């Protein structure tokens, strides 16, 4: 049984200066980030302070992965070790950070792949105007999950994110997203999202070949820790399975609902730790399972809460692969 679940968030959590607090807290962080910057082709620290660049998918994705990996580095260094006691999962681009944490990718390669992925998806967004909107049940006479999914399809959009806790993200042509927001289906609330395009749909098809070429040149190893795929919540079967999943997830829905079910099944009593820049996955967990122990590791000081919770775990655990 897993003692810890470590999750990595996806795009939308970025904020100016999100790398800064980790640079002093993580031993060797400046050298690490300098190396990752060379892999990404831009200065991660300076870009991470620039609100304009943070709004660009090409920059946001590698920055988010870098923040998660810095948090994981500190987390791994501060907790006792013991093999096979951690389960990783990542939402969207967070799957790259989770794969690095599980030992399948080097952190450098994870950041480099996030840069290729982000740039390719940014270019795909320029092909045609597309967008995304969060769709949730209304407070009065709420629609069921099945009714929400059917309503999204009925207006010609795709459910790109099944986030669980009755939260969905619809995606597709910008005019249809706007129409959905202007006239929400009965029993729903719709909030347009500030994103560049319809991620995790066929609108991202132009990005696939570029990312596939990049990942074919990267060494992927057997996981040292368990890793769930965000497309179906299944445990990773090996390096080629991860390679395939990372390619297909660009145009496929994120099934975080299935990940959450798998986590509850495999690790019912685990401490949940969301890596920086943390928040949304912890909130989803707390809505679905209020009794679950969870810490959003947003800044280094949050590690103190992790260590307090870790003290209640009887057996030593390993968070990530050395």
MOQUI-V883341 format. One record per residue. N is the residue number from 0. RES is the residue in one letter. PHI is phi as a letter, one per 20 degrees, with the letter a starting at -180 (999 if undefined). NEAR is the number of other ideal C-beta (glycine too) atoms within 8 Angstrom. Layout:
[[N	RES	PHI	NEAR] [N	RES	PHI	NEAR]]
//
This chain:
[[0	X	999	7] [1	X	f	11] [2	X	e	11] [3	X	c	15] [4	X	d	14] [5	X	d	17] [6	X	d	15] [7	X	c	19] [8	X	f	17] [9	X	d	12] [10	X	f	12] [11	X	o	8] [12	X	e	11] [13	X	f	11] [14	X	b	7] [15	X	g	8] [16	X	m	8] [17	X	f	11] [18	X	e	14] [19	X	g	9] [20	X	f	9] [21	X	e	14] [22	X	f	12] [23	X	e	6] [24	X	e	8] [25	X	e	13] [26	X	g	4] [27	X	m	6] [28	X	g	13] [29	X	g	7] [30	X	f	7] [31	X	g	12] [32	X	f	14] [33	X	f	8] [34	X	f	9] [35	X	f	16] [36	X	f	12] [37	X	f	7] [38	X	f	11] [39	X	e	13] [40	X	n	6] [41	X	b	8] [42	X	f	6] [43	X	f	15] [44	X	f	11] [45	X	f	7] [46	X	f	12] [47	X	f	15] [48	X	d	8] [49	X	d	10] [50	X	f	6] [51	X	f	6] [52	X	f	9] [53	X	f	14] [54	X	e	7] [55	X	e	10] [56	X	g	14] [57	X	f	10] [58	X	e	13] [59	X	f	14] [60	X	f	15] [61	X	f	15] [62	X	f	15] [63	X	f	18] [64	X	f	17] [65	X	f	16] [66	X	f	16] [67	X	f	17] [68	X	f	16] [69	X	f	16] [70	X	f	14] [71	X	f	16] [72	X	g	12] [73	X	f	13] [74	X	f	16] [75	X	f	11] [76	X	f	8] [77	X	e	8] [78	X	d	12] [79	X	f	6] [80	X	d	8] [81	X	a	9] [82	X	f	6] [83	X	m	7] [84	X	d	11] [85	X	c	15] [86	X	c	15] [87	X	d	17] [88	X	b	15] [89	X	c	17] [90	X	e	16] [91	X	l	13] [92	X	f	15] [93	X	f	17] [94	X	f	16] [95	X	f	16] [96	X	f	17] [97	X	f	15] [98	X	f	17] [99	X	f	16] [100	X	f	17] [101	X	f	15] [102	X	n	11] [103	X	e	13] [104	X	c	12] [105	X	f	7] [106	X	g	11] [107	X	f	9] [108	X	f	12] [109	X	f	15] [110	X	f	16] [111	X	f	14] [112	X	f	15] [113	X	f	16] [114	X	f	15] [115	X	f	11] [116	X	g	15] [117	X	f	15] [118	X	f	11] [119	X	f	14] [120	X	f	17] [121	X	f	12] [122	X	f	10] [123	X	f	13] [124	X	f	11] [125	X	e	5] [126	X	f	7] [127	X	b	5] [128	X	f	7] [129	X	c	14] [130	X	a	15] [131	X	b	15] [132	X	b	14] [133	X	f	11] [134	X	c	15] [135	X	c	11] [136	X	f	11] [137	X	f	11] [138	X	f	5] [139	X	d	4] [140	X	l	6] [141	X	f	10] [142	X	f	12] [143	X	f	8] [144	X	g	7] [145	X	f	6] [146	X	f	10] [147	X	f	17] [148	X	f	10] [149	X	f	8] [150	X	f	12] [151	X	f	14] [152	X	f	10] [153	X	f	7] [154	X	e	10] [155	X	n	7] [156	X	d	13] [157	X	d	12] [158	X	f	13] [159	X	e	13] [160	X	c	12] [161	X	d	11] [162	X	e	11] [163	X	n	10] [164	X	l	7] [165	X	m	9] [166	X	d	11] [167	X	c	15] [168	X	c	13] [169	X	e	16] [170	X	b	17] [171	X	q	13] [172	X	g	12] [173	X	g	8] [174	X	f	7] [175	X	f	11] [176	X	f	18] [177	X	f	10] [178	X	f	9] [179	X	f	16] [180	X	f	10] [181	X	f	5] [182	X	c	5] [183	X	g	10] [184	X	g	12] [185	X	g	6] [186	X	n	11] [187	X	c	14] [188	X	d	9] [189	X	c	11] [190	X	c	8] [191	X	g	10] [192	X	d	10] [193	X	e	4] [194	X	c	10] [195	X	f	7] [196	X	a	14] [197	X	e	15] [198	X	f	13] [199	X	m	14] [200	X	c	12] [201	X	f	6] [202	X	f	14] [203	X	e	15] [204	X	g	8] [205	X	f	9] [206	X	e	13] [207	X	f	12] [208	X	f	7] [209	X	f	10] [210	X	f	15] [211	X	f	9] [212	X	f	8] [213	X	f	12] [214	X	f	12] [215	X	f	7] [216	X	e	5] [217	X	d	10] [218	X	f	5] [219	X	d	11] [220	X	d	8] [221	X	f	7] [222	X	f	13] [223	X	e	9] [224	X	c	14] [225	X	f	13] [226	X	c	15] [227	X	e	14] [228	X	e	13] [229	X	e	16] [230	X	e	10] [231	X	b	6] [232	X	m	12] [233	X	e	8] [234	X	f	9] [235	X	g	14] [236	X	e	5] [237	X	q	7] [238	X	g	9] [239	X	f	7] [240	X	f	10] [241	X	f	15] [242	X	g	11] [243	X	f	8] [244	X	f	13] [245	X	f	13] [246	X	f	11] [247	X	f	9] [248	X	f	13] [249	X	f	13] [250	X	d	10] [251	X	d	8] [252	X	f	10] [253	X	e	15] [254	X	d	11] [255	X	f	14] [256	X	f	9] [257	X	f	10] [258	X	f	13] [259	X	f	13] [260	X	f	9] [261	X	f	12] [262	X	f	15] [263	X	f	9] [264	X	f	7] [265	X	e	11] [266	X	b	13] [267	X	f	7] [268	X	d	4] [269	X	f	13] [270	X	e	13] [271	X	e	14] [272	X	c	14] [273	X	e	15] [274	X	f	18] [275	X	f	12] [276	X	e	12] [277	X	e	14] [278	X	q	11] [279	X	f	9] [280	X	f	13] [281	X	f	13] [282	X	f	8] [283	X	f	14] [284	X	f	12] [285	X	f	10] [286	X	f	7] [287	X	f	8] [288	X	c	7] [289	X	g	5] [290	X	e	3] [291	X	f	8] [292	X	e	7] [293	X	b	11] [294	X	c	13] [295	X	e	10] [296	X	e	14] [297	X	e	8] [298	X	c	7] [299	X	g	10] [300	X	f	5] [301	X	f	12] [302	X	f	11] [303	X	g	7] [304	X	f	8] [305	X	f	15] [306	X	f	10] [307	X	f	8] [308	X	f	11] [309	X	f	11] [310	X	f	6] [311	X	e	5] [312	X	e	10] [313	X	f	2] [314	X	d	7] [315	X	f	7] [316	X	c	14] [317	X	d	14] [318	X	d	12] [319	X	n	15] [320	X	d	9] [321	X	f	5]]
//
